[in-house]
Amino acid sequence: MTRAAANAVLALGFTWLALGAQRGHAAEMPGHIALPPGFSISIFASGVGPARFMAWSAAGDLLVSVTRRGQVVALRDTAQAGRADRIWVVADGLDLPHGLAFRDPQTLYVAETGRVVRFRYAAERGQVSNREVVVPDLPSGGGHFTRTIAFGPDGKLYVSIGSSCNVCIERDPRRAAVVRYNADGSGEHLFARGLRNAVGIAFTDRGEPWGVVNGRDRLGDDFPPEILVQIKDGMHYGWPHCNGRRIPDPEFGRPGFCETVELPDFEMQAHSAPLGLIFYHGQMFPAEYRGDLFIGFHGSWNRSTKTGYKVVRVRMRDGRPVGIEDFATGWLAGDRVWGRPVDVSVGPDGALYVSDDHAGLIYRITYLPR
C-alpha cells in the first residue's frame, strides 16, 4: 500500500470514529444506573469498541486502549460539553495494548502483551511518532494476557503481569508479579510476587502503590476473595500456595510458607473481577470522597449467581481501607448483563470516567449538590 493510500484509509477511519462520536451525543444507556444522591451519569463517548484502560493527556484528551482491536484511541471534548465530539486513532497495529501511562506530557507508554513501547506524543495534535521498544521481553500469552503500567512518584515504571493459568507453578518469576523498571527499561527489579492477576495499579498521594488482585477460580461461589493490597517491595502475597488470609490452596498449599506471606489489606466478594482503581483527589465530589478508592468490578463468570458489574467505593481512613459500598450499580439487571465496567479515572474536571468493554461506552459521573 502506498503512503497516500494508507493516509486515505486512516482518514476514513477518523471520519468513521468522528461520526460515531456524533451519534454518541444522543446515545442513551440501555439500562439504569443507580448512584448516591447528587450524582449523575452520562455517556461521554459511544462507539469506542471494547474499551479498557485510560490515561489523560496534557491537553485534556482521554486516551483509551481498545485491546482487542490493537488500538489506542483519543477522545476530545472540544465544546467542553461533557461528551466527546471527536474520536481518533492514536496508535494502531499494536499487540493487545492495555495499560497506558504518560511519563511526561510528550511521552506516552503503552503496555502490549509481550513488551512495553513508548511514543513521542504531540499533545495538542494528539499524534504519536518515534515508536520505541522500552521493555522487549515481557512474558506473553496465557490466561492473563493484559499488562498494566503505571509511573510512581519515584519516576519508576511499574508493570503488572498476571499468571499464565488459574493455578500453577510458574516458570517465569515475573508472572503473577509486579516488576519495576527505570523509565528507559533498564534496571529490571522483581518488586512483588504472589499476585495472581493484579490488573490495576494506583498510587496514593504519599506515593504508595496499591492493587486489586483477582483470586483463583473453581473453589466455589464465595472463595477465595478478591483482595486489595498495598504492594510492597520484596513481599510475597501467597499465590499459588495460599488464598485470602493465608489459607493453603487445596492443590498447591504450603501451610508453613503461608504463615510468612503478606496479608491482604482488604477482602472483597469472590469472582467480582476488580480491574481498574483510582484514588479520588478531584475537587468535584464532596470532601468526604477525597482520598477514597474507586474500583471497577468487571463481573463474574465462574459463579452460579452473577456478581460484580458495578463500581464500588472503598472508604479510606489514615491511609487504610475501612469499608466498601456500592457506588454505581445497574449494569447487571437480574441475570441480564448489558455493561461491564473496566477502568476508572478522574478527569481534569474532577468527574469520574468509567470504561465499559461490553457496551463500548465511556461514562462520565458528576456531582451537583441539590
C-alpha positions as CSV (number, residue, x, y, z in Angstrom):
1,M,0.0,0.0,0.0
2,T,1.3,3.5,-0.9
3,R,1.7,6.2,1.7
4,A,-1.1,8.1,0.1
5,A,-3.4,5.1,0.2
6,A,-2.6,4.4,3.8
7,N,-3.3,8.0,4.7
8,A,-6.7,7.8,2.9
9,V,-7.6,4.6,4.8
10,L,-6.5,6.3,8.1
11,A,-8.6,9.4,7.2
12,L,-11.6,7.2,6.5
13,G,-11.1,5.6,9.9
14,F,-11.0,9.0,11.6
15,T,-14.2,10.0,9.8
16,W,-16.0,6.9,10.9
17,L,-14.9,7.4,14.5
18,A,-15.9,11.0,14.4
19,L,-19.4,10.1,13.2
20,G,-19.6,7.5,16.0
21,A,-18.8,10.3,18.5
22,Q,-21.5,12.5,17.0
23,R,-24.0,9.7,17.2
24,G,-23.0,9.3,20.8
25,H,-24.4,12.8,21.6
26,A,-27.9,11.3,21.5
27,A,-27.0,7.9,22.8
28,E,-28.9,6.5,25.7
29,M,-27.8,3.9,28.1
30,P,-29.7,0.7,27.6
31,G,-30.2,0.3,31.4
32,H,-30.5,2.3,34.5
33,I,-27.5,3.1,36.7
34,A,-28.1,3.8,40.4
35,L,-25.9,6.3,42.1
36,P,-25.8,8.1,45.5
37,P,-27.9,11.3,45.9
38,G,-26.4,14.3,44.0
39,F,-24.5,12.1,41.5
40,S,-25.5,11.7,37.8
41,I,-24.1,9.6,34.9
42,S,-24.0,10.3,31.2
43,I,-22.3,8.8,28.1
44,F,-19.1,10.6,27.4
45,A,-18.4,8.6,24.3
46,S,-20.1,5.7,22.4
47,G,-18.9,3.5,19.5
48,V,-15.4,3.3,21.1
49,G,-15.3,-0.5,20.9
50,P,-14.2,-2.8,23.7
51,A,-12.6,0.0,25.8
52,R,-10.2,-1.0,28.5
53,F,-7.7,1.3,30.3
54,M,-7.5,5.1,30.2
55,A,-5.0,7.9,30.6
56,W,-5.3,11.7,30.3
57,S,-3.0,13.8,28.1
58,A,-1.7,17.2,29.0
59,A,-4.2,18.7,26.5
60,G,-7.1,17.1,28.4
61,D,-7.8,14.3,25.9
62,L,-8.8,10.9,27.3
63,L,-6.8,8.1,25.7
64,V,-8.3,4.6,25.8
65,S,-6.8,1.3,24.9
66,V,-9.0,-0.8,22.7
67,T,-7.2,-4.1,23.3
68,R,-9.0,-6.5,21.0
69,R,-8.6,-4.0,18.1
70,G,-4.9,-3.4,18.7
71,Q,-5.6,0.4,19.1
72,V,-5.2,3.4,21.3
73,V,-7.9,6.0,20.6
74,A,-8.2,9.6,21.9
75,L,-11.4,11.3,22.9
76,R,-11.7,15.1,22.9
77,D,-14.5,17.3,24.3
78,T,-13.8,20.4,22.2
79,A,-17.0,22.1,23.1
80,Q,-16.5,21.4,26.9
81,A,-20.0,20.0,26.9
82,G,-19.3,16.8,28.9
83,R,-19.2,14.5,25.9
84,A,-16.5,13.6,23.3
85,D,-17.2,15.2,20.0
86,R,-14.0,14.0,18.4
87,I,-12.6,10.5,18.4
88,W,-9.5,9.4,16.5
89,V,-7.0,6.6,16.5
90,V,-3.7,7.5,18.1
91,A,-1.9,4.2,17.5
92,D,-2.8,1.1,15.6
93,G,-1.4,-2.4,14.8
94,L,-0.4,-3.0,18.5
95,D,-0.3,-6.4,20.1
96,L,-3.1,-6.4,22.6
97,P,-2.4,-3.0,24.1
98,H,-3.8,-2.5,27.6
99,G,-2.0,-0.2,30.1
100,L,-1.3,3.4,29.2
101,A,0.9,5.9,31.1
102,F,2.4,9.3,30.5
103,R,6.0,9.8,31.8
104,D,5.7,13.4,30.9
105,P,3.4,15.4,28.5
106,Q,5.4,14.4,25.5
107,T,6.0,10.7,26.2
108,L,3.3,8.0,26.1
109,Y,4.0,4.5,27.2
110,V,1.8,1.6,26.1
111,A,1.9,-1.9,27.5
112,E,1.4,-4.6,24.9
113,T,1.0,-8.2,25.9
114,G,4.8,-9.0,25.5
115,R,6.5,-5.7,25.7
116,V,6.3,-2.0,26.6
117,V,6.6,0.6,23.9
118,R,6.8,4.4,24.1
119,F,5.9,7.1,21.7
120,R,6.7,10.8,21.2
121,Y,3.3,12.4,21.9
122,A,2.2,15.8,20.4
123,A,-0.5,16.7,23.0
124,E,-2.3,19.4,21.1
125,R,-2.5,17.5,17.8
126,G,-3.0,14.2,19.6
127,Q,-0.5,12.4,17.4
128,V,2.3,9.9,18.1
129,S,5.7,9.3,16.5
130,N,9.0,7.6,17.1
131,R,7.8,4.3,18.5
132,E,10.5,2.7,20.6
133,V,10.5,-0.6,22.4
134,V,11.4,0.0,26.1
135,V,10.9,-3.4,27.6
136,P,11.2,-6.0,24.9
137,D,10.6,-9.3,26.6
138,L,7.7,-9.5,29.0
139,P,6.2,-13.0,29.4
140,S,3.2,-13.0,27.0
141,G,0.1,-15.0,26.3
142,G,-1.5,-17.4,28.8
143,G,-4.8,-17.0,30.7
144,H,-4.0,-13.4,31.7
145,F,-2.6,-11.6,28.7
146,T,-3.1,-7.9,29.7
147,R,-0.3,-5.8,31.0
148,T,-0.9,-2.8,33.1
149,I,1.6,0.0,33.7
150,A,1.9,3.0,36.0
151,F,4.6,5.5,36.8
152,G,5.3,6.0,40.5
153,P,6.3,9.3,42.2
154,D,9.8,7.8,42.2
155,G,9.9,8.0,38.4
156,K,10.0,4.3,38.0
157,L,7.8,2.2,35.6
158,Y,5.7,-0.4,37.4
159,V,4.4,-3.3,35.2
160,S,1.8,-5.8,36.4
161,I,2.0,-9.2,34.8
162,G,-0.8,-11.8,35.5
163,S,-0.4,-15.5,35.9
164,S,-0.5,-17.8,32.8
165,C,-3.1,-20.1,34.4
166,N,-5.8,-20.4,37.0
167,V,-3.4,-22.0,39.5
168,C,0.1,-23.5,38.7
169,I,3.8,-23.1,39.4
170,E,5.1,-20.5,37.0
171,R,8.4,-21.0,35.2
172,D,9.0,-17.2,34.8
173,P,9.2,-15.5,38.2
174,R,7.8,-12.3,36.6
175,R,4.4,-14.0,36.2
176,A,1.9,-13.2,38.9
177,A,4.1,-10.3,39.9
178,V,4.7,-6.6,39.7
179,V,8.0,-5.7,38.1
180,R,9.7,-2.3,38.3
181,Y,11.9,-0.7,35.6
182,N,13.7,2.6,35.1
183,A,11.9,4.8,32.5
184,D,14.3,3.6,29.8
185,G,13.5,-0.1,30.5
186,S,16.7,-0.8,32.4
187,G,17.1,-1.9,36.0
188,E,14.5,-4.7,36.0
189,H,13.5,-5.4,39.6
190,L,11.0,-8.0,40.8
191,F,9.1,-5.7,43.1
192,A,6.3,-8.0,44.5
193,R,5.3,-11.6,43.9
194,G,2.3,-13.9,44.5
195,L,-0.2,-11.6,42.9
196,R,-2.2,-13.9,40.7
197,N,-3.6,-11.1,38.5
198,A,-3.2,-7.6,39.9
199,V,-4.8,-5.8,36.9
200,G,-4.9,-2.3,38.2
201,I,-2.3,-0.2,40.0
202,A,-2.9,3.1,41.7
203,F,-0.7,5.4,43.8
204,T,-1.7,7.3,46.9
205,D,-0.8,10.9,47.3
206,R,2.0,9.6,49.6
207,G,3.4,7.5,46.7
208,E,2.3,4.1,47.9
209,P,1.3,1.6,45.1
210,W,-1.9,-0.3,45.6
211,G,-3.5,-3.0,43.5
212,V,-6.6,-5.2,43.2
213,V,-5.9,-8.9,42.8
214,N,-8.3,-11.4,41.1
215,G,-8.3,-14.7,43.1
216,R,-8.3,-18.2,41.6
217,D,-11.4,-19.9,40.2
218,R,-13.2,-23.2,40.8
219,L,-13.3,-23.2,44.6
220,G,-16.9,-22.2,44.9
221,D,-19.1,-19.1,44.7
222,D,-17.6,-17.3,47.6
223,F,-13.9,-18.3,47.9
224,P,-11.3,-17.1,47.5
225,P,-12.0,-13.4,48.0
226,E,-10.8,-10.8,45.6
227,I,-8.2,-8.7,47.5
228,L,-7.0,-5.1,47.8
229,V,-3.3,-4.8,48.7
230,Q,-0.7,-2.2,49.3
231,I,2.0,-3.5,47.0
232,K,5.3,-3.6,49.0
233,D,8.8,-4.1,47.7
234,G,10.1,-7.6,48.3
235,M,6.8,-9.0,49.6
236,H,5.0,-12.2,48.5
237,Y,1.2,-12.3,48.6
238,G,0.7,-16.0,48.5
239,W,-0.5,-17.2,45.1
240,P,-0.5,-20.1,44.1
241,H,0.2,-21.6,47.6
242,C,-2.2,-19.5,49.6
243,N,-5.6,-17.8,49.2
244,G,-7.2,-15.0,51.1
245,R,-5.9,-14.7,54.6
246,R,-3.1,-17.3,54.4
247,I,-5.4,-20.2,53.7
248,P,-3.4,-23.0,52.0
249,D,-4.5,-23.8,48.4
250,P,-6.1,-27.3,48.1
251,E,-3.8,-28.1,45.2
252,F,-0.6,-26.2,45.8
253,G,-0.9,-25.4,49.5
254,R,2.2,-24.9,51.7
255,P,1.0,-24.2,55.2
256,G,4.3,-23.2,56.6
257,F,5.0,-20.9,53.8
258,C,1.5,-19.4,54.0
259,E,2.3,-18.1,57.5
260,T,5.1,-15.9,56.0
261,V,3.2,-14.2,53.2
262,E,1.8,-10.7,53.3
263,L,-1.8,-10.5,54.4
264,P,-4.4,-8.7,52.2
265,D,-5.3,-5.3,53.3
266,F,-9.0,-5.7,52.4
267,E,-11.1,-8.6,51.1
268,M,-13.9,-8.3,48.5
269,Q,-16.6,-10.6,47.1
270,A,-15.1,-13.5,45.2
271,H,-15.4,-13.5,41.4
272,S,-16.2,-9.8,41.2
273,A,-13.2,-9.3,38.9
274,P,-11.8,-6.0,40.1
275,L,-9.8,-4.3,37.3
276,G,-9.2,-0.6,37.3
277,L,-8.8,1.5,40.5
278,I,-8.2,5.1,41.3
279,F,-7.8,7.3,44.4
280,Y,-10.1,10.3,44.2
281,H,-8.3,13.6,44.6
282,G,-10.5,15.7,42.4
283,Q,-12.5,18.8,43.5
284,M,-16.0,18.0,42.1
285,F,-17.1,15.3,44.6
286,P,-17.9,16.1,48.2
287,A,-14.9,16.4,50.6
288,E,-15.6,13.1,52.2
289,Y,-14.8,11.3,49.0
290,R,-11.3,12.7,48.7
291,G,-8.6,10.0,49.3
292,D,-11.2,7.2,48.9
293,L,-10.7,4.5,46.3
294,F,-13.0,3.7,43.3
295,I,-12.8,0.2,41.7
296,G,-14.4,-1.1,38.6
297,F,-15.9,-4.6,39.1
298,H,-15.9,-6.3,35.7
299,G,-18.2,-9.1,36.9
300,S,-18.2,-12.8,37.4
301,W,-18.1,-15.8,35.1
302,N,-17.2,-18.6,37.5
303,R,-20.2,-18.3,39.8
304,S,-23.7,-19.8,40.0
305,T,-25.2,-16.3,40.6
306,K,-23.6,-13.4,38.9
307,T,-21.9,-10.7,41.0
308,G,-19.9,-7.6,40.2
309,Y,-20.8,-5.5,37.2
310,K,-20.5,-2.2,39.1
311,V,-18.3,0.5,40.5
312,V,-17.6,0.4,44.2
313,R,-16.1,2.9,46.7
314,V,-13.6,1.8,49.3
315,R,-13.5,4.2,52.2
316,M,-10.0,5.0,53.4
317,R,-9.1,6.3,56.8
318,D,-5.5,7.3,57.7
319,G,-4.3,5.5,54.6
320,R,-6.1,2.2,55.3
321,P,-9.3,0.7,53.9
322,V,-12.1,0.6,56.4
323,G,-15.2,-0.2,54.4
324,I,-16.7,-0.9,51.0
325,E,-20.0,0.2,49.4
326,D,-21.7,0.2,46.0
327,F,-21.3,3.5,44.2
328,A,-22.6,2.8,40.7
329,T,-24.8,-0.2,40.0
330,G,-27.2,-1.4,37.3
331,W,-25.1,-2.9,34.6
332,L,-26.4,-6.3,35.8
333,A,-30.3,-6.4,35.7
334,G,-31.5,-9.7,37.1
335,D,-29.4,-12.2,35.1
336,R,-29.0,-9.8,32.1
337,V,-25.6,-8.1,31.6
338,W,-25.7,-5.0,29.5
339,G,-22.4,-3.5,30.6
340,R,-19.1,-4.4,32.2
341,P,-17.0,-1.6,33.9
342,V,-13.3,-1.9,33.4
343,D,-11.2,1.1,34.3
344,V,-12.0,4.2,36.4
345,S,-10.2,7.5,36.0
346,V,-10.6,11.0,37.5
347,G,-10.7,13.7,34.8
348,P,-9.2,17.2,34.9
349,D,-12.8,18.4,35.6
350,G,-13.0,16.1,38.7
351,A,-15.6,13.8,37.2
352,L,-15.2,10.1,37.4
353,Y,-14.8,8.3,34.0
354,V,-15.6,4.6,33.6
355,S,-14.8,2.4,30.6
356,D,-17.0,-0.4,29.5
357,D,-15.7,-3.1,27.2
358,H,-19.1,-4.8,26.8
359,A,-21.2,-1.9,25.7
360,G,-18.3,0.0,24.1
361,L,-19.0,3.1,26.1
362,I,-17.2,5.6,28.3
363,Y,-19.3,7.1,31.1
364,R,-18.9,10.3,32.9
365,I,-20.1,10.5,36.6
366,T,-20.6,14.0,38.0
367,Y,-21.8,15.6,41.2
368,L,-24.1,18.5,41.6
369,P,-25.3,19.4,45.1
370,R,-29.1,19.5,45.5
